[in-house]
Amino acid sequence: MAVQTRINGALGVAIGDGFTAGTISFGSGLLILLVVMACVPRGRTGLRIVASDIRSGSAPIWSVLGGVAGAFFVLSQGITGAVIGVALFSVALVAGQTISGLVLDRVGFGPHGRSGFTWPRLTGAALAVIAVTWSMSAQLSREFPLWMLLMPVIAGFGSGWQSAVNGRLRVRSGSALTATFINFLVGTTALLAVTVIRNSLAGWPTSLPTDPALYLGGVIGCVFIGVNAFLVAHTGVLLLGLGTVAGQLFASIAIDAIAPGDNPLGAPTVIGAALALAAVGIATIRVRPRAAGVTEAG
């Protein structure tokens, strides 16, 4: 995710249009999955199952809309990733992911079932919010607007919901590939519609960058969404989100340290990342939930 954020952010800057960059990233992932679906019968079988369930009404329409949250996530990367820096983007994402995972696991929205409020989960979630607040505190005086800091927080919350929806879709279809394909189909459609409306008013990019590395965001997204759809049924939404955060924060700090973006890496962001990693460790402590009849997800 950290590498994808840098790539999509750089693509948005190179094009001068984060909307078009997001559409290219999601659209390229969809093209890859179209080829894979043509070669894997199980993916097509899962697609027919989901289509039949939607037509019969046994599956609600929102069960295939996880890609909308993915579209917003990629859009936020293209618009803010290169401006605020990968590390700060990642720390802001933590708050949204952690709160989303805590709430969705509690209400039993994910395929893993309900998970009670335990002191490690609540402490981890609170520490994640403190981490992002600390990281943002030193950035408020910079030239970029506040909404650029809030956008990845919202994207993080949506990412937790997306993981839960795609996990349920994977269980229904019996195929992580099917869940990933539907995610990219819906996300690309949403992004394309928004981009056409926006660019019809603001104008279209006049040229595209020639560096092939800037177009790898879709490939990374395919792997990320597929792995998420498979793992969420085993880990729960919160644990999956926090585990993802651990790898993302390590990578984001390294990326901004080695190849800084427009917003240089600062001590508050590094400290915030350390607090977020501590939140991951605390939230994964296993204890018995207080509420009777509620199972612990870890």
C-alpha positions in Angstrom: 0.0 0.0 0.0 2.8 2.4 0.8 4.5 1.8 -2.6 1.1 2.1 -4.3 0.5 5.4 -2.6 3.8 6.8 -3.8 3.2 5.6 -7.4 -0.4 6.9 -7.6 0.6 10.1 -6.0 3.5 10.6 -8.4 1.2 9.7 -11.3 -1.4 12.3 -10.2 1.4 15.0 -10.0 2.8 14.0 -13.4 -0.6 14.2 -15.1 -1.7 17.2 -13.0 -5.0 15.4 -12.3 -5.5 13.0 -9.4 -8.9 11.9 -10.7 -7.5 10.6 -14.0 -4.6 9.0 -12.1 -7.0 7.1 -9.9 -9.0 5.9 -12.9 -5.9 4.8 -14.7 -4.7 2.9 -11.6 -8.0 1.1 -11.0 -8.7 0.6 -14.7 -5.3 -1.1 -15.3 -6.1 -3.5 -12.4 -9.4 -4.3 -14.0 -7.7 -5.1 -17.4 -5.3 -7.5 -15.6 -8.2 -9.2 -13.8 -10.2 -9.6 -17.1 -7.3 -11.7 -18.5 -7.0 -13.7 -15.3 -10.8 -14.3 -15.1 -10.7 -15.6 -18.7 -8.1 -18.2 -17.7 -9.5 -19.3 -14.3 -12.9 -21.1 -14.5 -13.4 -20.9 -10.7 -13.5 -17.1 -10.9 -16.1 -17.2 -13.6 -18.2 -19.7 -11.6 -18.1 -17.4 -8.6 -19.2 -14.5 -10.7 -22.2 -16.5 -11.9 -23.1 -17.4 -8.3 -23.0 -13.7 -7.2 -25.0 -12.5 -10.3 -27.6 -15.2 -9.6 -27.9 -14.2 -5.9 -28.2 -10.5 -6.8 -31.0 -11.2 -9.4 -32.9 -13.4 -6.9 -32.6 -10.9 -4.1 -30.8 -13.3 -1.8 -27.7 -11.0 -1.8 -28.2 -7.2 -1.2 -26.8 -4.8 -3.8 -24.4 -3.2 -1.2 -22.6 -6.6 -1.0 -20.9 -5.9 -4.3 -20.1 -2.2 -3.7 -16.8 -2.6 -1.8 -15.1 -1.2 -4.9 -16.6 2.3 -4.3 -14.6 2.6 -1.1 -11.6 1.3 -3.0 -12.1 4.0 -5.6 -12.1 6.7 -3.0 -9.0 5.2 -1.5 -7.1 5.3 -4.8 -8.5 8.8 -5.6 -7.1 10.0 -2.2 -3.7 8.6 -3.1 -3.7 10.4 -6.5 -4.8 13.7 -5.0 -2.9 13.8 -1.7 -0.2 11.1 -1.6 2.6 13.1 -3.2 1.6 16.3 -1.5 1.5 15.3 2.2 4.0 12.4 1.9 3.5 8.7 2.1 4.3 8.4 5.8 1.8 11.1 6.9 -0.8 9.6 4.5 -0.2 6.2 6.0 -0.5 7.4 9.6 -3.8 9.2 8.8 -5.0 6.0 7.2 -4.4 4.1 10.4 -7.0 6.1 12.4 -9.7 5.4 9.8 -8.8 1.7 9.5 -8.6 1.1 13.2 -11.9 2.8 14.1 -13.6 1.1 11.2 -12.3 -2.3 12.1 -13.2 -1.9 15.7 -16.8 -0.9 14.9 -17.4 -3.4 12.1 -16.0 -6.3 14.1 -18.2 -5.3 17.1 -21.4 -5.3 15.0 -20.4 -8.5 13.2 -20.4 -7.0 9.7 -17.3 -8.9 8.6 -17.3 -12.6 7.6 -15.5 -13.5 10.9 -18.5 -12.7 13.0 -18.9 -10.5 16.1 -15.9 -9.6 18.3 -16.4 -7.9 21.6 -14.9 -4.7 22.9 -11.9 -5.8 24.9 -9.3 -3.6 26.6 -6.6 -4.4 24.0 -8.9 -3.5 21.1 -10.1 -0.2 22.7 -6.6 0.7 23.8 -5.1 0.0 20.4 -7.8 2.0 18.7 -7.4 5.0 21.0 -3.6 4.9 20.6 -4.0 4.8 16.8 -6.1 8.0 17.0 -3.5 9.6 19.2 -0.8 8.7 16.7 -2.5 10.3 13.8 -3.4 13.4 15.9 0.3 13.7 16.9 1.5 13.3 13.4 -1.0 15.9 12.0 -0.3 18.5 14.8 3.0 19.5 13.2 1.5 19.6 9.7 -1.3 22.1 10.2 1.0 25.1 9.6 2.1 23.8 6.2 0.7 25.1 2.9 -1.6 22.2 2.0 -5.2 22.4 3.2 -6.7 20.4 6.1 -8.9 18.4 3.9 -5.8 16.7 2.4 -5.1 15.3 5.9 -8.7 14.2 6.5 -9.1 12.5 3.1 -6.9 9.5 4.0 -8.6 9.2 7.4 -12.0 8.8 5.5 -10.3 6.5 3.0 -9.0 4.4 5.9 -12.5 4.0 7.4 -13.8 3.0 3.9 -10.9 0.5 3.6 -12.1 -1.4 6.6 -15.6 -1.5 5.2 -14.3 -2.6 1.8 -12.3 -5.5 3.4 -15.5 -6.6 5.2 -17.7 -6.4 2.1 -15.1 -8.2 -0.1 -14.6 -10.9 2.6 -18.3 -11.6 2.6 -18.3 -11.6 -1.2 -15.4 -14.1 -1.2 -17.3 -16.4 1.1 -20.5 -16.1 -1.0 -18.7 -16.7 -4.3 -16.2 -19.2 -3.0 -13.4 -17.3 -4.8 -11.1 -14.5 -3.8 -10.6 -13.8 -7.5 -14.3 -13.2 -8.0 -14.4 -10.8 -5.1 -11.3 -9.0 -6.4 -12.7 -8.7 -9.9 -16.1 -7.3 -8.7 -14.2 -4.8 -6.5 -12.2 -3.5 -9.5 -15.2 -3.5 -11.8 -17.3 -1.4 -9.5 -14.5 0.8 -8.5 -13.4 1.5 -12.0 -17.0 2.3 -13.0 -17.4 4.7 -10.1 -14.1 6.4 -10.8 -14.7 6.7 -14.5 -18.1 8.3 -14.0 -16.7 10.9 -11.5 -13.7 11.6 -13.7 -15.8 12.2 -16.8 -18.0 14.6 -15.0 -15.1 16.4 -13.3 -12.9 16.7 -16.4 -15.8 17.7 -18.6 -15.9 20.8 -16.5 -12.3 21.3 -15.6 -10.6 20.0 -18.7 -8.8 16.8 -19.7 -5.0 16.2 -19.3 -3.2 17.0 -22.5 -0.5 14.3 -22.1 0.4 11.2 -20.1 3.8 10.4 -18.6 6.0 7.8 -20.4 7.6 6.2 -17.3 6.1 2.7 -17.1 6.7 2.5 -13.3 4.0 5.1 -12.8 1.4 2.6 -14.1 2.1 -0.2 -11.6 -0.5 0.9 -9.1 -3.2 -1.3 -10.6 -1.0 -4.4 -10.3 -0.3 -3.7 -6.7 -4.0 -3.1 -6.1 -4.9 -6.5 -7.5 -2.6 -8.3 -5.1 -3.7 -6.2 -2.2 -7.4 -6.6 -2.7 -7.1 -10.3 -3.4 -5.1 -11.0 -0.3 -7.5 -8.9 1.8 -10.5 -10.8 0.5 -8.9 -14.1 1.5 -7.5 -13.2 4.9 -10.4 -11.2 6.4 -12.5 -14.3 7.0 -9.6 -15.7 9.2 -8.5 -12.6 11.0 -11.5 -10.2 11.3 -11.6 -6.7 10.0 -9.6 -5.0 12.9 -6.7 -7.4 13.0 -6.4 -7.5 9.2 -6.4 -3.7 9.1 -3.8 -3.3 11.9 -1.6 -6.0 10.4 -1.7 -4.2 7.1 -0.8 -1.0 8.9 2.4 -2.5 10.4 3.8 -3.3 7.0 2.6 0.0 5.5 4.1 2.2 8.1 7.5 0.5 7.9 7.5 0.9 4.2 6.2 4.5 4.2 8.9 5.7 6.6 11.6 4.1 4.4 10.2 5.5 1.2 9.9 9.1 2.6 13.4 8.8 4.1 15.1 7.5 1.0 13.0 9.5 -1.6 11.2 12.4 0.0 8.1 13.8 -1.7 6.8 17.4 -1.5 6.3 17.1 2.3 9.6 16.0 4.0 9.6 13.4 6.7 9.6 14.9 10.1 10.0 13.7 13.7 6.3 14.0 14.6 5.4 11.7 11.7 8.0 9.1 12.7 6.8 9.2 16.4 3.2 8.9 15.2 4.2 5.8 13.1 5.8 4.3 16.2 2.7 4.9 18.2 0.6 3.4 15.5 2.8 0.3 15.5 2.4 0.0 19.2 -1.4 0.2 18.7 -1.1 -2.8 16.4 0.7 -4.8 19.0 -1.7 -3.9 21.8 -4.8 -4.6 19.8 -3.7 -8.1 18.9 -3.4 -9.2 22.5 -5.9 -12.0 23.1 -8.2 -11.7 26.1 -11.7 -13.0 26.8 -14.4 -10.5 25.9 -16.6 -9.3 28.8 -19.8 -9.6 26.8 -21.3 -13.1 27.1 -21.8 -15.0 23.9 -19.4 -12.9 21.9 -16.3 -14.6 20.4 -12.8 -13.0 20.3 -11.2 -12.5 17.0 -7.7 -11.9 18.3 
